[in-house]
């Protein structure tokens, strides 16, 4: 009897994401096993239970997905699976907490493409401001942009200390070079975007972060990307389906373009599907996070 494919879904939160469950089934996994309230110290034993209960030849049909809402915890959990592997008993692992890795990868890839096509520039050397920068999508966005050479600011809407702490923590983890900023009011937002080349909006859904008055002061803006699919948009003037669409509310001298949430979401959906399929099809185990997600996203935009 042929072995069925199994995806073990580890989540430190009280429940697993229905989004991820739907995506995993659509990618071709036969059986999904969700685990909630998973602790970091449990990962080693859970992983070994998964690998030793099937023959090495069935490793291709067994994988682990790590969810949750904390980027640092998800990466720690992914790393904790590696020493638990005992060759040839090895399986693939994919960390994507709150869809942050795939959403951020899609966002940066879409913005990067627009930047190249409309302004002939690379991410390297650009100044990027990430609003909602201390959430999981914002952190992943900031790290990806920074590792590509952008001067990147993670922005918190309440606390400069929170932003600085997040930048310091993830700089240390991934060799990034981010700084922190705060945007409690329009004056502080204006100061942040005044000389920004790129604006990424990864704040909570349904919150208008950048209004027209602030946007008009972004005198160097080239591309703005907004992942908020719940109206009002995070950046005024960006529509859901915009894909490198002229951003008319920005300073006309910049020729800035915008990328909307559904355009980004289309790439994110394809990306998560492809990475889940990769675990099923890879000849050798793969370990996937925002880095592999960004590499793949670049091929999809």
C-alpha positions in Angstrom: 0.0 0.0 0.0 1.4 3.4 -1.0 2.3 5.7 1.8 0.2 8.8 2.2 1.8 12.2 2.6 1.6 13.7 6.1 2.2 17.3 7.1 2.8 17.8 10.8 1.8 21.4 11.7 3.4 22.8 14.8 2.0 26.0 16.2 2.8 27.7 19.6 -0.6 29.4 19.4 -3.9 27.9 20.7 -5.0 27.0 17.1 -3.5 26.4 13.7 -4.3 28.8 10.8 -7.2 27.7 8.6 -5.4 29.5 5.8 -2.3 27.3 6.1 -4.5 24.1 6.4 -6.3 25.0 3.2 -3.0 25.8 1.4 -1.4 22.5 2.5 -4.3 20.4 1.3 -4.4 22.3 -2.1 -0.6 21.7 -2.4 -1.2 17.9 -2.3 -0.7 16.7 1.2 -3.0 13.8 2.0 -3.1 14.1 5.8 -2.7 17.2 8.0 -1.9 16.8 11.7 -2.3 20.1 13.6 -0.6 20.6 17.0 -1.4 23.6 19.1 0.3 25.2 22.1 3.6 23.6 21.0 6.6 24.6 23.1 10.1 25.1 21.8 11.5 22.4 24.1 9.0 19.9 22.6 10.3 20.3 19.0 13.1 17.8 19.3 11.0 15.0 20.5 8.1 15.8 18.1 10.5 15.8 15.2 12.0 12.5 16.1 8.6 10.9 16.5 7.8 12.1 13.0 11.0 10.8 11.4 11.4 7.4 13.2 7.8 6.3 12.7 8.4 5.9 8.9 11.2 4.4 6.8 13.8 6.8 5.3 12.2 6.2 1.9 9.0 7.7 3.2 10.8 10.9 4.2 9.6 12.6 1.1 6.0 12.0 2.1 6.5 13.5 5.6 7.1 17.1 6.5 6.8 19.8 9.2 5.1 23.2 8.9 5.8 25.7 11.7 3.2 28.5 12.2 2.4 30.9 15.0 2.7 34.6 15.1 6.2 35.2 16.3 9.0 35.3 13.7 11.8 34.6 16.2 10.0 31.7 17.8 9.2 30.1 14.4 12.9 30.4 13.3 14.0 28.9 16.6 11.6 26.0 16.1 12.9 25.4 12.6 16.5 25.4 13.9 15.5 23.0 16.7 14.3 20.4 14.1 17.8 20.2 12.5 19.7 18.5 15.3 16.7 16.1 15.8 17.3 14.7 12.3 19.3 11.4 12.2 20.4 10.7 8.7 19.0 8.9 6.7 15.8 9.7 8.8 15.3 13.3 7.7 12.3 15.3 6.5 11.6 18.8 5.2 10.6 21.8 7.4 8.9 25.1 6.4 8.5 28.0 8.8 5.9 30.7 7.9 4.4 32.2 11.0 1.2 34.2 10.2 2.2 33.8 6.5 5.0 36.4 7.3 7.8 34.8 5.3 5.7 34.3 2.1 3.9 37.6 2.4 7.1 39.6 3.0 8.9 37.8 0.2 6.0 38.5 -2.2 5.9 42.2 -1.1 9.6 42.8 -1.5 9.8 40.9 -4.8 6.9 42.9 -6.2 8.4 46.2 -5.1 11.8 45.2 -6.4 10.4 44.4 -9.8 8.6 47.8 -10.0 11.7 49.6 -8.9 13.7 48.0 -11.7 11.1 48.5 -14.4 10.1 52.0 -13.6 13.3 53.5 -12.1 16.1 51.3 -13.3 17.3 50.8 -9.7 18.1 47.9 -7.4 17.2 47.6 -3.7 20.8 48.1 -2.8 21.4 51.7 -2.0 17.7 52.6 -1.6 16.2 53.9 1.7 13.3 51.7 2.8 10.8 52.5 5.5 8.7 49.6 6.9 5.5 50.7 8.7 4.2 48.0 11.0 7.8 47.0 11.2 7.7 45.2 14.5 5.0 42.7 13.5 6.0 39.4 11.9 5.4 40.5 8.3 7.2 43.8 8.9 10.2 42.1 10.5 10.5 39.7 7.6 10.1 42.5 5.1 12.8 44.6 6.8 15.3 41.7 7.0 14.8 40.8 3.3 15.2 44.4 2.2 18.2 45.0 4.4 20.0 41.8 3.3 19.5 43.0 -0.3 21.4 46.2 0.6 18.6 48.7 1.3 19.0 51.1 4.2 16.0 49.9 6.2 14.0 51.4 9.1 11.6 49.3 11.1 8.8 51.6 12.3 6.6 51.0 15.3 3.4 53.1 15.8 3.9 53.6 19.5 7.4 53.0 20.8 10.8 53.8 19.5 12.3 51.4 22.0 10.2 48.5 20.5 11.4 49.3 17.0 15.1 49.6 18.1 14.9 46.4 20.0 13.4 44.5 17.1 16.0 45.9 14.7 18.8 44.9 17.1 17.5 41.4 17.6 17.0 40.6 14.0 20.2 42.3 12.9 22.0 39.9 15.2 20.1 36.9 14.1 20.4 37.3 10.3 23.3 39.7 9.7 20.9 42.5 8.7 21.6 46.3 9.3 18.3 47.8 10.2 17.5 50.8 12.5 14.3 51.6 14.4 11.8 54.5 14.1 8.5 55.6 15.5 5.4 57.0 13.8 2.9 58.1 16.4 1.5 61.0 14.3 1.6 62.5 10.8 4.6 64.7 11.7 6.7 61.7 12.6 5.5 59.8 9.5 6.3 62.8 7.3 9.8 62.9 8.7 10.3 59.2 7.9 9.1 59.3 4.3 10.6 62.6 3.4 13.7 61.0 1.8 12.5 57.4 1.5 12.9 55.6 -1.9 10.6 52.8 -0.8 7.7 52.5 1.6 6.4 49.2 2.8 3.1 49.1 4.7 2.7 45.9 6.8 0.5 47.4 9.6 -2.7 45.8 10.9 -5.6 45.3 8.4 -8.1 48.1 8.0 -5.8 50.9 9.4 -4.9 53.9 7.2 -1.2 54.5 8.0 -0.1 56.9 5.3 -2.6 59.6 4.2 -2.4 61.8 1.1 -0.9 64.7 3.1 2.0 62.6 4.3 2.5 60.9 1.0 2.8 64.2 -0.8 5.9 64.9 1.3 7.8 61.8 0.1 10.0 63.7 -2.3 12.1 60.8 -3.3 9.5 58.0 -3.3 9.9 55.5 -6.1 7.7 52.5 -5.0 5.2 51.9 -2.2 3.7 48.5 -1.4 0.7 47.9 0.9 -0.3 44.4 2.1 -3.5 45.6 3.8 -6.5 44.0 1.9 -9.2 45.4 4.3 -10.4 48.9 3.6 -9.3 51.5 4.1 -6.0 50.8 2.5 -2.8 51.3 4.5 -1.5 53.8 2.0 -4.0 56.3 0.6 -4.2 56.1 -3.2 -3.1 52.5 -3.6 -5.9 50.3 -4.8 -6.1 46.5 -4.0 -5.2 45.4 -7.6 -2.6 48.0 -8.3 0.6 46.6 -9.8 3.2 49.2 -10.6 0.3 51.7 -11.0 1.2 55.4 -10.9 0.7 56.8 -7.4 -1.0 60.0 -8.2 -1.2 61.3 -4.6 2.6 61.2 -4.3 4.7 64.1 -5.4 4.5 64.2 -9.2 8.2 64.8 -9.6 9.0 61.3 -8.3 7.0 59.2 -10.8 6.2 56.9 -7.9 4.2 53.7 -8.4 2.2 51.6 -6.0 1.6 47.9 -5.5 -1.6 46.8 -3.9 -2.6 44.0 -1.5 -4.3 41.7 -4.0 -1.4 42.0 -6.4 1.0 41.0 -3.7 -1.4 38.4 -2.3 -1.6 36.7 -5.7 2.2 36.2 -5.6 2.1 35.2 -1.9 -0.6 32.5 -2.7 1.5 31.1 -5.6 4.6 31.2 -3.4 3.2 29.3 -0.5 1.8 26.7 -2.8 5.1 26.2 -4.5 7.1 25.9 -1.3 4.6 23.4 0.2 4.9 21.4 -3.1 8.7 21.7 -2.9 8.6 19.7 0.4 6.7 17.0 -1.3 8.8 16.8 -4.4 12.4 17.5 -3.1 14.7 14.5 -3.4 16.5 15.7 -0.3 15.0 17.4 2.8 14.7 21.2 2.5 14.5 23.8 5.3 12.5 26.8 4.2 12.0 30.3 5.7 11.9 33.9 4.4 15.3 33.5 2.5 14.2 30.6 0.3 10.7 32.3 0.0 12.3 35.5 -1.4 14.4 33.6 -3.9 11.4 31.7 -5.1 9.2 34.9 -5.2 11.6 36.5 -7.5 10.9 33.8 -10.1 7.1 34.3 -9.8 6.7 38.1 -10.2 
